[in-house]
Structure formats: C-alpha cells, structure tokens
Amino acid sequence: MPAATPDFDALAVGDVVAERTFALTRDSLVRYAGASGDFNPIHYRDDVAASVGLPGVLAHGMLTMGLAVQPVVDWAGDPARVVDYQVRFTRPVVVDPESGAELTVSAKVGQLDAEAGAARIDLTVSFEGATVLGKAQVRVVLR
C-alpha cells in the first residue's frame, strides 16, 4: 500500500523534502553490474580504469542516478507519482577499493504547478563536496 501523498498545499519553493547519504563500495558496483548487465571493467578493475585515463574505478552512472531519485520516491510515497526525471552527468564518482565512496542527496522544491498539482524537485547530488549530477530534476504529481 502506497504511503500518504505529501500535502501539495503545504509545500513552498525552497523546502527541503528529503536528504540521504548512500555508501558505495566495490561490492555495490559488482552487485549493480550483475543486476544491470553492465560489466564494463571500468566499474570494477583499477588497471582498466587507469589504462583509459580514469582516476579510478567509477560508479555506474545509472546507479548514481537511481540512488539520487530514491529519496524523492520515498517522500512521494508511490513511484507512479514521479512522472519525469532528468539529469546531466557532470563528474564521476570514484569508488576507492578500501574506503568506498559516499554520495549525498538533497531534494528541494524548485517549482510548484498548482494547476497540475505537481512539484519540480531539484536534486543536489554530491561526492567529496562536488556536484556529480547537474540539472537533476524530478517532476512529482501530488494531486
């Protein structure tokens, strides 16, 4: 059973509706590779990543994108309320073999459409203090 729908009328532009931190490990990347079928070795082999000029093993872009939207899905209470989601990949997430990587997500109301009962939620997704997804926006219908 879906969670209660957030109260559209109680929202204001600038409200933070969700925040979350995700820990990524090399195990996370291997598991995602298995689930997604994306076995590009830049996601699990240091030697291959280095050979193509990368600073290390990178998290999959789609994994980063999926983690980033999850706090909004949880807040909305029903994934069907998310009707659009777009991002630009701006920086890679390098996953250290020992310490992993920490991804932080903050979701803030960027725009309200009273006629449609929808909110544009702007995501700030960071790794090591730098934004990794640009223009990350989620449209959520709440009425």
C-alpha positions in Angstrom: 0.0 0.0 0.0 1.5 3.4 -1.0 2.4 5.9 1.7 0.3 9.0 2.2 0.7 11.6 -0.5 2.6 14.7 0.6 0.3 17.8 1.1 0.8 19.9 -2.1 -0.7 22.9 -0.5 1.8 22.8 2.4 4.8 22.9 0.1 6.8 26.1 -0.7 9.6 26.7 -3.2 12.8 26.1 -1.3 11.5 23.4 1.1 13.9 20.5 1.5 11.7 17.4 1.2 14.4 14.7 1.5 18.0 14.2 2.3 20.0 11.0 2.3 23.6 9.7 2.2 24.5 6.5 0.3 27.6 4.5 0.9 29.1 2.8 -2.1 31.6 0.0 -2.1 33.3 -2.1 -4.7 30.8 -4.8 -3.8 28.0 -2.4 -4.5 29.4 -1.9 -8.0 29.7 -5.6 -8.7 26.2 -6.3 -7.5 24.9 -3.5 -9.7 26.8 -4.8 -12.7 25.1 -8.2 -12.2 21.7 -6.7 -11.8 22.1 -4.3 -14.8 24.2 -6.4 -17.1 26.7 -3.5 -17.4 30.0 -5.3 -16.9 32.3 -2.6 -18.3 35.5 -3.2 -16.4 36.0 0.5 -15.6 33.4 -0.2 -12.9 35.5 -2.9 -11.1 39.1 -3.1 -12.4 41.6 -0.4 -11.4 44.1 -1.4 -14.2 41.4 -0.9 -16.9 40.2 2.4 -15.4 43.8 3.6 -15.3 44.5 2.4 -18.9 41.8 4.7 -20.2 42.9 7.7 -18.1 40.3 7.5 -15.3 41.2 8.4 -11.7 40.0 5.0 -10.5 37.1 2.6 -10.7 33.8 4.6 -11.3 30.3 4.0 -10.0 27.9 3.3 -12.9 26.1 6.5 -14.0 22.7 4.8 -13.8 23.4 3.6 -10.3 24.2 7.1 -9.2 21.1 8.4 -11.0 18.9 5.7 -9.4 20.2 6.3 -5.9 19.7 10.1 -6.3 16.0 9.8 -7.1 15.2 7.2 -4.3 14.7 9.8 -1.5 12.1 11.6 -3.7 10.3 8.3 -4.5 10.2 7.5 -0.8 8.9 11.0 0.1 6.3 10.9 -2.7 5.0 7.6 -1.3 4.4 6.0 -4.7 6.9 5.7 -7.6 4.0 6.3 -10.0 3.9 9.9 -8.8 7.3 10.5 -10.4 6.4 11.4 -13.9 9.7 12.8 -15.2 13.3 12.6 -14.1 16.3 14.1 -15.9 19.9 14.7 -15.1 23.2 15.6 -16.6 26.3 13.7 -15.6 28.9 16.2 -14.6 31.6 14.4 -12.6 32.4 10.7 -11.9 32.1 9.0 -8.6 35.4 7.3 -7.9 34.9 4.3 -5.6 38.0 3.6 -3.5 38.8 -0.1 -3.0 39.1 0.4 0.8 37.0 3.4 1.8 34.4 3.3 -1.0 32.5 6.5 -1.7 29.8 8.5 -0.1 27.1 10.1 -2.2 24.9 12.8 -0.6 21.5 13.8 -1.9 19.4 16.8 -1.0 15.9 17.2 -2.6 14.4 20.7 -2.6 11.2 22.1 -4.1 12.2 24.1 -7.1 8.8 24.9 -8.6 5.2 24.4 -7.9 2.5 23.9 -10.6 -0.8 24.5 -8.8 -2.9 23.7 -11.9 -1.3 20.3 -12.3 -0.8 19.6 -8.6 2.8 18.9 -9.4 6.1 19.9 -7.9 9.5 20.1 -9.5 12.1 18.7 -7.1 15.6 19.8 -7.6 18.3 17.4 -6.5 21.8 18.3 -5.3 23.9 15.1 -5.6 27.5 15.4 -4.3 30.6 13.3 -3.9 33.6 14.7 -1.9 31.9 18.1 -1.8 31.5 18.4 -5.6 28.2 18.1 -7.5 28.1 14.9 -9.7 24.7 15.4 -11.4 23.8 18.7 -12.9 20.3 20.0 -13.6 18.9 17.0 -11.7 15.2 17.5 -11.6 12.2 15.3 -10.7 8.6 16.1 -11.6 6.2 14.7 -9.0 2.4 14.8 -9.3 0.8 15.1 -5.9 -2.9 15.6 -6.7 
